[in-house]
């Protein structure tokens, strides 16, 4: 087997990102995060002697040497896309034991369900359980390298409004990871109206502008009675400011309707027109504001079988399902990794989801979707860095 990589995994090939590479200079690899193993434990794994080896399991069913072998199988398979043999494991893990000894350990790992042998004469590949153990053994806070972190700050920090910010977030995630990106806007029904304006555009029409405390901007066209004057619009703005500002956006329509009967007679038709403009349910935001990017990355990915690929592409069109999927996966502020069969959605059993929640006034979610063979360390670092910058920029936009 050649030592030259056949192809890099999704999330670790910046050479395919011309715009990104120009900004980050000559950085030629995604962030690498090592598993937490002490120097003493590493030495013990190399020799098979001393504390923390076969006689003293580090945790549950894996000793230090098995962990080192599993880590080598995962990293090599992710990098090369080919089954990993015992000789290659010896080289990668720098073990001072024979290939035969490693083969015995790999057989034990296979029996435990961490790796599998696709063909009799082939090396091993990680299973979902193997990937899970690898991810669980990563450092708690993988960090993105400085050039990419500066890129994220530059692209997201200069966003004009929330819509622009979320669209940029989706683009940055998909470009840096080469995976499908998913971004859900904060739930608008729980945010509150910070500013409301009614601006006349022409005789018979106006623009209702609503700004939430999350920074989100909602615009509605208003069909005005032909007799409406600029003075009428100014009076309606005062009424809206007094009775609607500060309410949850999901309550705006009912609030405007409620003030019609008590309003001056000559303003009622204008207020009814405003109420009609807000009749579309603003509380449905999480379904309609799901930003998806990087679908094209799936087309060139040979990891997925045609049937799985077709199902995933179909799923990406189902915004309500995606919103629920991402929200369910981010119940707290910790990053979430769901690998293969851990996904509750049947169509994602051949994929992995890495997600993170962000929050200002209400919570939103972002993440990436791709094959189980992905650079989990790099993807986790990217998702975390993008979520942090997204939240920081949201705070700036809301002030």
C-alpha positions in Angstrom: 0.0 0.0 0.0 1.4 3.4 -0.9 2.1 5.9 1.8 0.7 8.7 -0.3 -2.8 9.7 0.7 -5.4 8.7 -1.9 -7.6 11.6 -0.9 -8.2 13.7 2.2 -11.4 13.5 4.2 -14.0 16.2 4.1 -13.0 19.0 6.4 -9.2 18.7 5.9 -8.5 19.9 2.4 -8.0 23.7 2.2 -6.5 23.4 -1.2 -10.1 23.0 -2.5 -11.0 26.4 -0.9 -9.4 29.0 -3.1 -11.0 32.0 -1.4 -10.2 30.7 2.0 -6.6 29.7 1.2 -5.8 33.2 -0.1 -6.8 34.7 3.3 -5.1 32.1 5.5 -1.8 31.9 3.7 0.1 28.7 3.4 -1.6 26.7 6.1 -2.0 23.3 4.4 -3.8 21.2 7.0 -6.9 21.5 9.1 -6.5 21.9 12.9 -5.2 18.8 14.5 -6.3 17.9 18.1 -4.6 15.2 19.9 -6.1 12.7 22.3 -5.3 13.5 26.0 -2.6 10.9 26.8 0.2 11.6 29.2 3.9 11.2 28.2 4.2 8.3 30.6 1.2 6.6 29.1 2.5 7.1 25.6 5.8 5.6 26.4 4.1 2.7 28.0 2.0 2.1 24.9 5.1 2.1 22.7 6.8 -0.6 24.8 3.8 -2.5 26.2 5.4 -2.2 29.6 4.8 -0.2 32.8 1.6 1.1 34.3 -1.4 1.9 32.1 -0.9 -1.0 29.7 -2.6 -4.4 29.3 -2.5 -5.1 33.0 -4.0 -1.7 34.0 -6.8 -0.5 31.8 -7.0 3.3 31.4 -10.8 3.2 31.3 -13.4 0.5 30.7 -12.2 -2.1 28.2 -9.3 -0.3 26.5 -5.7 -0.1 27.8 -3.2 2.6 26.6 -1.9 0.5 23.7 -5.3 -0.4 22.4 -6.2 3.3 22.5 -3.1 4.2 20.6 -3.9 1.6 18.0 -7.5 2.7 17.7 -6.4 6.3 17.3 -3.9 5.4 14.6 -6.6 3.4 12.7 -9.1 6.3 12.9 -6.6 9.0 11.9 -5.1 7.0 9.0 -8.5 5.9 7.7 -9.8 9.4 7.9 -6.7 10.7 6.0 -6.4 8.0 3.4 -9.8 6.4 3.0 -8.2 2.9 2.9 -8.2 0.1 5.4 -5.3 0.4 7.8 -2.8 -2.5 8.2 -0.8 -3.5 11.3 2.5 -2.3 9.8 1.1 1.1 9.1 -0.2 1.3 12.7 3.2 0.5 14.1 4.6 3.4 12.1 1.9 5.9 12.9 1.6 5.1 16.6 5.4 4.6 16.9 4.9 1.4 18.8 8.0 -0.6 19.9 6.2 -3.8 19.3 5.9 -6.1 16.3 3.3 -6.0 13.6 2.1 -9.4 14.8 1.5 -8.0 18.3 -0.5 -5.2 16.8 -2.5 -7.6 14.7 -3.5 -9.4 17.9 -4.5 -6.1 19.5 -6.5 -5.2 16.4 -8.3 -8.5 16.5 -9.2 -7.7 20.1 -10.4 -4.3 19.1 -12.5 -5.9 16.3 -14.0 -8.3 18.8 -15.0 -5.3 21.0 -16.7 -3.6 18.1 -14.3 -0.7 17.6 -12.9 -1.6 14.2 -13.9 -3.9 11.4 -12.2 -5.8 8.6 -14.0 -5.1 5.3 -12.1 -7.9 3.4 -10.2 -11.0 4.7 -6.9 -9.7 3.4 -7.5 -6.0 4.1 -6.6 -3.9 7.1 -9.2 -2.5 9.5 -11.5 0.5 9.4 -13.3 2.2 12.3 -16.8 1.4 13.2 -19.3 3.9 14.5 -18.3 2.8 18.0 -14.7 3.3 17.2 -15.3 6.9 16.0 -17.4 7.5 19.1 -14.5 6.4 21.3 -12.1 8.6 19.3 -14.3 11.6 19.6 -14.9 11.1 23.3 -11.1 11.0 23.9 -10.5 14.3 22.2 -9.6 17.3 24.3 -12.6 19.2 25.7 -11.8 22.4 23.8 -10.4 21.8 20.4 -9.2 25.1 19.0 -9.2 26.4 15.4 -5.8 27.6 14.1 -5.2 31.4 14.1 -5.5 32.0 10.4 -8.9 30.3 10.2 -10.1 32.0 13.4 -9.2 35.4 11.9 -11.0 34.5 8.7 -14.2 33.6 10.7 -14.0 36.9 12.6 -13.5 38.9 9.4 -16.3 37.3 7.5 -18.9 37.1 10.3 -17.9 40.3 12.1 -18.7 42.5 9.1 -22.3 41.2 8.6 -24.9 43.9 8.0 -27.9 42.3 9.7 -29.0 38.9 11.0 -30.1 37.6 7.7 -26.7 38.4 6.2 -24.9 37.0 9.3 -26.7 33.6 9.1 -26.2 33.3 5.4 -22.4 34.1 5.9 -22.3 31.6 8.7 -23.7 28.8 6.5 -21.1 29.7 3.8 -18.2 29.8 6.1 -19.0 26.5 7.8 -19.4 24.7 4.4 -16.2 26.2 3.0 -14.0 25.5 6.0 -15.2 21.9 6.5 -16.2 20.9 3.0 -19.4 19.5 4.5 -23.0 20.4 4.4 -23.7 23.3 6.7 -27.0 23.9 8.7 -27.9 27.1 10.5 -31.2 27.7 12.2 -32.1 31.3 13.1 -33.1 32.1 16.7 -36.7 31.3 17.4 -38.5 34.6 16.5 -41.6 33.9 18.5 -39.7 34.2 21.7 -37.8 37.4 20.7 -39.3 40.8 21.4 -40.0 43.8 19.2 -37.3 46.5 19.8 -38.3 48.9 17.0 -41.3 49.3 14.7 -41.5 51.8 11.8 -44.2 52.5 9.2 -42.6 54.2 6.2 -44.7 55.5 3.3 -43.4 54.4 -0.1 -46.0 55.8 -2.5 -49.7 56.7 -2.4 -51.5 53.6 -1.2 -48.4 51.6 0.0 -46.1 51.6 2.9 -43.3 49.4 4.5 -43.7 48.0 8.0 -40.3 47.5 9.5 -39.9 45.4 12.7 -36.6 44.9 14.4 -36.3 42.2 17.1 -34.0 42.3 20.1 -32.1 39.5 18.5 -31.2 41.9 15.7 -33.5 40.2 13.2 -35.3 42.5 10.8 -38.8 41.7 9.5 -40.3 43.7 6.6 -43.9 43.7 5.5 -45.6 45.5 2.6 -48.8 47.4 3.7 -51.6 48.2 1.3 -52.9 51.6 2.6 -56.3 53.2 1.9 -56.0 55.7 -0.9 -56.8 58.7 1.4 -53.9 57.9 3.9 -51.6 60.9 4.5 -48.1 61.2 5.9 -49.7 62.7 9.0 -51.8 59.6 9.4 -48.7 57.4 9.2 -47.0 59.5 11.8 -49.9 59.0 14.2 -50.0 55.2 13.5 -46.3 55.0 14.3 -47.0 56.5 17.7 -49.8 54.1 18.4 -47.7 51.1 17.3 -44.8 52.3 19.5 -47.1 52.5 22.5 -49.0 49.3 22.1 -46.8 46.9 20.1 -43.2 47.6 20.9 -41.8 45.2 23.5 -44.2 42.4 22.6 -43.1 39.0 21.4 -43.0 38.9 17.6 -45.4 36.0 17.5 -48.0 38.3 19.3 -47.7 41.3 16.9 -50.7 40.4 14.7 -53.1 39.9 17.7 -51.8 43.1 19.4 -52.4 45.2 16.3 -55.9 43.8 15.9 -56.7 44.4 19.5 -56.1 48.2 19.3 -58.2 48.8 16.2 -61.5 49.2 17.9 -60.1 51.7 20.5 -58.1 53.7 17.9 -59.4 57.0 16.4 -61.9 56.3 13.6 -59.8 57.9 10.9 -56.9 55.6 11.8 -58.7 52.3 11.9 -58.4 51.4 8.2 -54.7 52.0 8.3 -54.3 49.9 11.4 -56.4 47.1 9.8 -54.0 47.3 6.8 -51.1 46.9 9.2 -52.8 44.0 10.9 -53.3 42.3 7.5 -49.6 42.7 6.7 -48.7 40.9 9.9 -51.2 38.0 9.4 -48.4 35.7 8.2 -47.4 33.7 11.3 -44.1 35.1 12.5 -43.8 32.3 15.0 -43.1 29.9 12.2 -39.6 31.2 11.8 -37.6 28.1 12.8 -39.2 26.2 9.9 -38.7 28.9 7.2 -35.3 30.2 8.3 -33.0 27.2 8.0 -29.9 28.1 6.0 -28.3 25.1 4.2 -24.9 25.3 2.4 -22.4 23.0 0.7 -24.8 20.5 -0.8 -22.5 20.2 -3.8 -19.9 18.6 -1.5 -22.1 15.5 -1.3 -22.0 15.0 -5.1 -18.2 14.4 -5.1 -18.2 12.3 -1.9 -17.6 8.6 -2.7 -18.3 7.6 0.9 -22.1 7.5 0.6 -23.8 4.8 -1.4 -26.2 6.1 -4.1 -29.2 5.2 -2.0 -27.9 7.0 1.1 -26.9 10.0 -0.9 -30.3 10.3 -2.5 -32.1 10.2 0.9 -29.8 12.8 2.3 -30.3 15.2 -0.5 -34.1 14.8 -0.1 -33.8 15.4 3.6 -32.0 18.7 3.0 -35.1 19.9 1.3 -37.2 19.3 4.4 -36.7 22.5 6.4 -39.0 21.5 9.2 -37.2 18.2 9.7 -33.8 19.9 9.6 -34.9 22.5 12.2 -36.2 19.8 14.5 -33.1 17.6 14.0 -30.7 20.4 14.8 -32.7 21.7 17.8 -33.0 18.2 19.3 -29.2 17.7 18.9 -28.3 20.9 20.8 -30.2 20.7 24.0 -27.4 22.4 25.9 -24.4 24.6 25.2 -22.0 21.8 24.7 -21.1 20.7 21.1 -22.8 17.6 20.0 -21.5 14.8 17.8 -24.0 12.1 16.6 -22.3 9.3 14.6 -24.0 7.0 12.2 -26.5 4.9 14.0 -26.7 7.4 16.9 -28.8 9.6 14.6 -32.5 9.2 15.2 -33.4 10.1 11.6 -33.2 6.9 9.5 -31.8 8.7 6.5 -28.7 9.8 8.5 -27.6 6.4 9.7 -24.7 6.6 7.3 -23.7 10.1 8.3 -22.4 12.1 11.2 -23.8 15.4 12.6 -21.6 17.9 14.6 -23.7 20.7 16.1 -23.6 23.6 18.5 -26.2 25.9 20.0 -25.8 29.6 20.1 -27.9 32.0 22.1 -28.7 35.7 22.5 -32.2 36.3 23.6 -33.4 32.9 22.2 -31.5 29.9 21.1 -30.5 28.9 17.5 -28.4 26.1 16.3 -25.7 25.4 13.7 -23.8 22.4 12.6 -22.4 20.3 9.7 -23.5 17.1 8.2 -21.2 14.6 6.4 -19.9 11.1 6.2 -18.8 9.2 9.4 -15.3 9.4 8.0 -14.6 13.0 8.8 -12.0 15.0 10.6 -13.8 15.2 13.9 -11.2 17.3 15.6 -11.1 19.9 12.9 -14.8 20.0 12.4 -15.5 20.3 16.2 -13.0 23.2 16.4 -14.6 24.9 13.4 -18.1 24.6 14.6 -17.2 25.9 18.0 -15.3 28.9 16.6 -18.1 29.8 14.2 -20.7 29.5 16.9 -18.7 31.8 19.3 -18.2 34.4 16.6 -21.9 34.2 15.5 -23.0 34.8 19.0 -20.6 37.7 19.4 -21.8 39.3 16.2 -25.4 38.8 17.1 -24.8 40.7 20.3 -23.3 43.6 18.4 -26.1 43.7 16.0 -28.7 43.7 18.7 -27.2 46.7 20.6 
